[in-house]
Amino acid sequence: MEKITKILTETVSAAFESAGYSPSLGAVSVSDRTDLCQFQCNGALSGAKLYHKAPMLIAGDVVAILSNNPAFSLAKAVPPGFINLSLTDEFLAGIVNEISADPCLGVPQVEKPETVVIDYGGPNVAKALHIGHLRSAIIGESLKRTARATGRKVFGDVHFGDWGTPYGLTIAEYKVRHPDWPCFREDFDPEKDVIPEIDEAEMNEIYPCASLKSKSDEEFKLISRQTVVDLQNRKKGVYDLWKKIKDVSVKSVRRIYEKLGVDFDVWYGESDSDCYTPELINILTEKGLLHESEGAQVVDVAEEGDKISVPPILVKKSDGSSIYATFDLATIIQRERDFKPDRIWYLTDKRQSLHFMQVFRCAKKAGLVPPETELRHLGFGAMTGPDGKPFKTRDGGVMPLETLIDTVESAAMDKLKDSEYITSDKEGAARKIGIAALKFADLSNQPTKDYIFDPDKFLSFDGKTGTYLLYTVTRINSILKKAGIGYDDVLEYKKISSEGERGLALLIALSGESYERAFEDMNPAALCDSAYGIASAFSRFYHDNRILTEEDAEKRLNWLGLCSVTRRVLVKLLDCLGIEAVENM
């Protein structure tokens, strides 16, 4: 179904046209002053210039038509020319009923089919996932689910970092520690020789050690650079060891993402795009974009009007090896071949904004994608401690992501240990509650801003938290179970009989708007706001009415219908945030 502001815009636009004005003036939005009205239209203000007429006169002409429309309980022109609108209870209840019966639960579906590729993982082979990987994973997962909910075809790509400088360093350090491994012999034969099993703990420790060593050991640094060239040329032994390291990394990363409730459709890495690198170089060369600079190959991407210095993008290093920009450009070719996407979105730390500006400009200049394809980067802020600095472990190190997950799950278990409502699988419930607290705390913030990580606050049953939302769902679960109603049953909602119902019904009617905002702004906070608003309104409705003991059978059934649609709308919002509901708390 269409979102409610679109339905109202069509109605008000028709009224403008009937009054002799352009229908384009009839755009309706949610009111800025909800104490005065539910919706507003500001078109009369713009119409004043077009028709050389006072905005109040235009607004009055339109209101005269809208006043006869049964959808509106209020249609009023107010200075300097606003049109204030509120819905009748009958019309609002009808919208809620439509949402309840809609298979998409009121989420507006995209009119034209679209394919979206979202690059939101960014883990690196041979490096443990740490707290810095959290935001990309959970924001990207939410955007993927939101895009799917709106009817788009979406591919989430983990995009492993697996083909550049860090892997030269890692393999070079393995050679220092294990010089006797057969993969380091010149006569290594992958058909006969066996590489020892990779120890995950050692693997995660090797890269930081090698990186630090390269800063003071020039010989080691040169060896690691040559190892990168050998790897990218798929030299026997080096390439075979890399494959084994990658296998261990992928299994580790999959396990941790699974605990976080994050899933990917495509498990490509930079290495998968390597076969497109020759094509990339040919395109850049044929178009006259590639030129030499200090032995390296670069493309100029600065544009007239740039307010910052935008340096050329480095495509090939002087030793002929590829770097991040090469991989990202080659990956764009690969994605265009595989998916023909209308949009490609990237989620990384905001410090990479300049890099993606360079990549996108180069891709467009080279024609790697059609001109209308959207290439978009969301640079997110950091999760900080109370001191405003990046969140770390107690000893000052970077916290592994798995440790963070275990920490919030343990804190949730402490909250549940005395619960009389959960008699089985307390650990499963604690996992869901801990992850919900972690995700909602992150997603309810603007992605581009830093935020303070506070586990005690996030796990609170009060306030704007994931825990509070799950608790609201369990409260509705209890009502429906006692009434003998299934969670997926569709009940008719006929009549609004109180102010509390009206507020809840309006927020349910507006829930579809949040999906569009979340998608277009790449901002799941819109879904968080909608879910919290509905949960808070339901709590007020619940406290004001004795639903199960209501003697009027018709009113009781009507209220149960409102409970049912509230639950299903809330659960859908939570699902698009990557949050799984619990049965009891």
N, C-alpha and C positions, 0 to 999 in steps of 0.2 A: 504494500500500500504506500501511498505518498505521505511524506511527512506533513505534519499539521500546518506548518507555516506556508507550505506550498498550496495546500487546500484552501487556506484562508486568503492567500495572495491571489489565487484565481478568482475567488469571490469578490474581493475588494477591487481587483483590476477591472472586472466586469462592471462594477458600480461606477468607477471612474469613467469608463467608456460610455456608459448609459447617461452620465451627467455631461458628456461632451468633451471629456479630457482623454489624454493618452492613457491607455491601460498600463503602460510601463511605469506609471506612478504608483501602482497599487501594491508595491512590495510590503509584506507584513513581517514583523519581527516580534520576538518576545519582548514584553514591556520592560523598560528600564525602571519603572516605578510600579512594582507589582502590588503596592498598597492602593494604587488608583485603578489599575486595569490589568488584564492578562496579556494583551497584545497591543501593538501600536503600528500605525502607518504614518510615515513622515512625507509621503509623496506630495502633499499639497504645498509644502515649502519649496520643493523643486518646481512645482507647477506654476508658482507665482512668476518666475522669470519667463517661462514659456508663454504664458497667457496674459501677462501684464495685469494680474488680478491679485487682490489680497489673499494670502493663504487661507485665512479664516473663511472667506467666502467660498473658496474651492472646497475646503474641508466640509463646510456646511452643506454644499450641494451633494457631496458624496454620502454624508451621514444621513441625509434625507432619504436616500435610496436604501442604505444598509439598515435603517431603523425598522424596515418592514421584513427583514430577513430573519427567519426563525432560528438561525444559528447564533444570533447575538442577543445577549441580555443587556448589553451596553454598547452603544455606538455613539460617541460623543466627540464633537470638535472642541478642542481646547487651545487657548493661545500658546504660541503664535500661529498655530496651524496644524497641530498634531491631531490625529484621529485615534482616540482611545477605544479599545475593543475588549469585550469580555464575552465568553460563550455561555449559552444557556446550559443548564444542567442536563437537559435531554440530549443536546448535541454532544456535549462532552462525554456523557455516558456511552453514547453511540460510538464515538471514536475509540474509547477503551474496549468496547465490545468487538470492534473491528480488529483491533490489535490482538485481542485474545484469540480470535478465530484465524488470524493471519499466520500461515506457516513460518513466516519470517519475523513474527512478533513485532511488527511495526518498523522494522529496519528498512529504510528506503533502498530499493535495488537500483543499481547503476543502469541507466537507460541504454547505453552503448557498451557492448562487451569490451572488456579491457583485460590485458595481461600485465601483471606486476611482478617484477623480480625484486626481492628484498635481500640485500647482503647485510646480515646482522650478527654474524658470529665472530669472525676474526680471530679464532684461536691459532696458536702457533705450534707446529710440530716440535716435540722435544721440550716444550715449556708447559708447566702446569697452569691450569686455569686459576686466575687469582681474582681478587675482588674487583679489579678494573674491568673484568669481562662481564660483570653483572648487568650493567645498564644496557649495553648493546643487546644482550640476550633477551632480557625481559621486555624492553621497549619494542624490539623487533618482533618478538613473538606476538605481542599484543596488536601491533600494526598488521601483521600477517592475518591474524584471526579476524580483525575488524574489516580488512579488505575483503576477505572471503565472505563475511556476513553480509556485505553489500552486493554480493553477486559477482565479484571479480574472480578471475583465475589468478592464483598467486603461487609463486615458487619462492620458498625461503631457502637461501643458500648460505651455508656455514662459512664458505670461502677460507679454507685453511691457508695460513702463511707457511709455506713449505718448500720454497724454491730459491731463497736468496742468501744473503750474507750470514744470517744466524746459523744456517745449516752447514756452511763451510766451517764456521767456528766450532760447532758441535762435533762434526766428524773429525776435525783436526785434533780436538781434545780426546776423543775416543782413541785416536791413533797413539797419542802420548801415553794414555793409561793402559791400552791393550795392544801394544805393537805386535804381539804374536798372533792376533786374529788373522785368519786366512784372507779376509777381504782386503787387507792392506798389502798383500803380496801382488807383484806384477803379473804373476801367472795364475791369479785367482780364476777359478772356473765355477760359475754359478750352478752348473749341472752336477758337480761333484763335491765342491767344498761347502761346508756348513758354517754359517755365522752363529756364534753363541746367542743364547736368549738374552734379550735386553731387559735389564732390571729397571723398573719404572722409577724407583726412588733415585737411582744413580742418574738416569736420563734427565730427570727434572732438575738435578743439581749441576749437571755438566755445563749447560749453556751459560748460566750466570758466571760460573768459574772461568769459562773460556772467554767470555766477553771482557771480564776484568783483566785477564791475562793479556789480551790483545792490546790493551792500552799502554802496557809497559814493555812487552816483549815483541820487538819489531819482527824478529824472525818468525815467531808463531803467527803474527798477523799476516805476513806474506804467504806462509803456508796455507792459512785458512782462505785467503783470497784465491789461490790456485785451486784449492779444493772446491770452491764455488764453481769455477770454470769446469773442473772435472765433473762435478755433479750435473751441471746443465748440459754437458756433452755426453752424459750418461756413461761415464767410464765404469767398466766392470769393477766390482768390489765397492767402490764409493757409492754407486747408484744402488747396489744391492743392500748395503748397510742402511742407506737412507730409507729404502722401502720397509725394512724391518723396524726401524725407528718410528716410521709413520704409522705402521700397523698398531704398535703399542700406544702411540699417542691418540689415535682415533678411538680405540677402545676406552681409554681413560676419559677422553672428552665426552664421548657418548654417555658414559655412566653418570658423569656429573650433570650434564644437561638434562638427563632423564630425571634425576633427583629434583632438579629445578623446574621440571614441567615444561621444558623447551624442546622443540622438535624441528628438524630441518627436512625439506624435501630433497635437497641436493647437497651432497657432501663433496663438492669440488674443492680443489686447492689451486694455488697458483700454478703448480706443475701441470694441471690439466689444461691450462690455457697456453702452455709453452709451444704447442704445435701451431698456434696461430701467430706466434711472434714473427716468423718469416713473412707471412702475409701482411702483418702490421708494418714491418719495415718497407716492404714493397709499396704499400699504399702511401706511406709518408714520403717515400722517395719520389714516386711518380707524380705526386701532387706538389712537389717542390717545397715541402714543409721541413724536411730533415736537413740539418746542416751540422758541420763539425764545430766544436768549441772546446779548445784545450784537449784535443784527442778524443773527446766524447761526442756522441750524437744527440742533438737537442732539437726541440721545436719551439719557436717563439709563440707565446700565447698571450702576451700583453695586449690590451685593447685601449683605444683612445677613450679617455674619460675615467680610467682606473684611478681610484683614490689612494691605492696602495701600490707598492712596487710588486709586480708579478713577474718573477724571473722565468726564463725558458724552462720547459720541462725536459728533464734528462731521460732519454729513452734507452741509450746504450752507453755503458761505461767504457773507458778507454781500453780496458782489457777484453772488451767484447761481451761481457756478461750483462745479464738483464737485472733490473731492479724493480722496486715496487710499482713505479709508474708504468714500466713495460708490461708487468703482469696485469695491472688494472686495465690498460688499454686493450691488451690481447683478450682479456676476459670479457670486455664489452663486445668484441667481435664474436666470441664464443656464445654469449647470451643472445645476441641477435640471430645467430644461426639456429640455436636450440629452441628459443622461446618466442622470437619476434615480439618482444615486450613493448607495451605502450609507455611503461614507466620502469625505471631502474632506480631503486632507492638504496642508499648506503647509510649505515649507522655506525659512527665511530666517535671517539673523543673529539671534542670541538677543536683541539689543537691541530687536527688534520684538515681543517677547512681549506687552507691554501692549496694543499696537495690536490684535493678533489676539484677545486676551481681549475687548476691546471689540466687535470685529466679530462674534465668535461669539455673544456674549451678545445683541447686537442682533438678529442673524439668528434666534436661537431665540425671543426675545420676539415678534418680528414674524411668526413662522411661515413664514419663507422656505424652510425645509426641514422635513420631518417630524421630530418629537421624537427619533426613534431614529437619525437620521442623525448620524454621527460627524464633527465638525469638530475638527481636531487640528493643532496647530502644533509643529514641531520647530525649536527655536532652536539653531543650532549655534555653536560657538566659532570662534576665529580661527586662521589659520595664521600662526605667528610666526617670526621669525628667532632665532638663538641668544641674542640679548639679551632675548628674551621680548616684544619689541614686534612689531607687525604687519610682516610680511615686505615689504621694499621693494627697489627697484633700488639700485645702488651710489651713485647720485647722490641717493638719499633719496626718490625719487618712487614712486608706486604702480605696480607692475609690470603691464604689459598681459598678459592671460592667454595670448595667442599667444606672447609672449616667453618666458613660463614653460614652455610646451609645447616650444618650440624648444630651450630650455636643457636640459631633461631628455633630449630626443632626441639632442642633440649629445653629452651626457655618456655616453649609452648607446652611441653610435657609437664614442667613444673606447675603451670597454670591448671592443667587438667588432672593432676594426681589425686585430687580429692573430689573430682566430679562424680556424682551419683548417676548421671545421665548416660555416660559412656561405659558400658559394661564389657565391651570387647573391642579389640584392635585400637587400644589407646594410642599406640605408636603411630598407626596410620592416620588417626585424627590429628595427632600432634604435628605430623609432617605437613598435612594440608593447612593447618592453622598457621604454623610457622612460615610456610611459603607464602600464604595469603598475606600475612603481616608484612613480610619482606617486600613482596611485589607491590602491594597497594601503597606502601610508604614511598616507594620509588616513583610509581606511575602517577600518583596524585600530584606530584610536583611538575613544574614546567621542565621538559627534558633538557633545555639548554642551560638551566641553572644548576648550581651546586645545591646539595641539601645535606642536612645533618642526620647521621645514622644514630637512632636511639631505640634499641630493642625494647626497653621497658614501655616506652610510649607507643610503639607500633603494635604491641601485643595487648594493649588496653581494650577492654570490652566497651569502653565509652569513647565518644569522639569519632573523628573521621579516620577510622582504621579499618583494615581488612578484617580484623577480628570482629569488630562491631557488625560488619556486613554479613559475615558468616553466622553470627548469632541471630541476626534478624531472620535469615533464611531458616534456621533451625526452629525459631519461634513459629513461623508459618507452617513448617513441617508438622509440628505438634498439633496445631489447629486442624489442619487438613486430615491428619491421621485419625484424630479423635472423631472427626465428622464422617469418616469413611470415604474420603475423596482422594483419588489418585493424583499424584503430582502433575501428571500430564493431561488430566481431564480438563476439557474446555467447558466452563460454566458460563451462563449468560449473566451479564451485569446490566441491570435494567434502570436503576434509579439512584440518584445522589440525594441523600437525606440529611447531610450535615456538612459543616465547614471543613472538618477533618477529611471527610471523603472527597470533597471537592478539590482540596489541595493535593491529595494523593493521586486522584484521577488525572489532574492536570499534568503532574510530573510524569505519569505513565504515558500520557498522550505526547509529551515532549521528548520522551526517551529516544525516539528515532532520530531527532535532530543531533544528538550527541555523537552518533556514529559518523555522520557526514563531517562534523567538525573535527573529530578525531582523525579521520582519514585525510582530509584536505590540509589540516595543520600539522599532520604527523605528530599528534599529541594525545596520547591515551588519557590525559588528565580530564578531558571532556567526558569520558565514560565514567571515570571515578566520581566526578561531580554529580552526574546523573544518578549513579547507583547510591551514593550517599544521601542525596536528596530524597530519593524514593524510600530508602530504609528509614530515614528520620521521619518522613511523613507517615509511613506505616506504623512506626512506634507510637506516634501521637494518636492515630486512628485506633490502634489496639487498646491504648490506655483509656480512651474515651468511650469505648463500647464493649459490652460483654457479648462477644460474638457467638460463642457456643451455647450460652444460656438465654439468648434472646428468645422471648416467647412468641413474637410475631414470626411465623414460619417463612413468610415471603421475604421479610427483611433479613432474616438469618441466612437464607439461601443467597440473597443478593450480596450480603457481606462476604460470604464464602467465595462467591464468584470474584469479588475484588481481591480477596486473599490469594486466590489461585493465580490470577493474572499477574499480581504483584510478584509472586514467587517466580513465575516463569520469566518475567521481564528481568528481574534481578539476577537470576541464574545465568541468563544469556549475557547480560552485561559483565558479570564476573568471568564467564568463560572467555569473552573477548579480551579480558585483562589477564588471561592465563591462570585464573584462580578457580580451584575446584571446591564445590560446596561440600559441606559435611552434614551428616544426618542429625547428630546431636552434639551439644557442647555442655 
